[in-house]
Amino acid sequence: MVLTDMILGTKGRIEIDEFSRAQKGVLYINGEEKDTSESSSGRAGVRSSVPEGGEIIPLDYPHEINGFEFEIQAIRKAIFAGEKECDLITLQDSINIHRIIEEARNQWN
């Protein structure tokens, strides 16, 4: 059984199978509202209104190696260019992401 993870937004959703090893997903944009209070995922506490239908865009990003190759290539490029951080995700970006994760974790508890 493969669990589908869902990222919800106000204008759509992304569904991803096997999130930690994801290579494929589906982006749903600007659809009709669907109540997921009785989710088929079997997860407790799932209650939300999910845009369904509208434009459907398949996402397909196969791994060349292990899924981290994009990060590895960006870091390699920065190092060989003599940079101290990657311009795609700066040190400040990383700190901001960490703060968001910590706030989410605190709210979860």
Secondary structure by P-SEA (a helix, b strand, c coil): cbbbbbbbcccbbbbbcccccccbbbbbccccccccccccccccccccccccccbbbbbbbbbccccaaaaaaaaaaaaaacccccccccaaaaaaaaaaaaaaaaaac
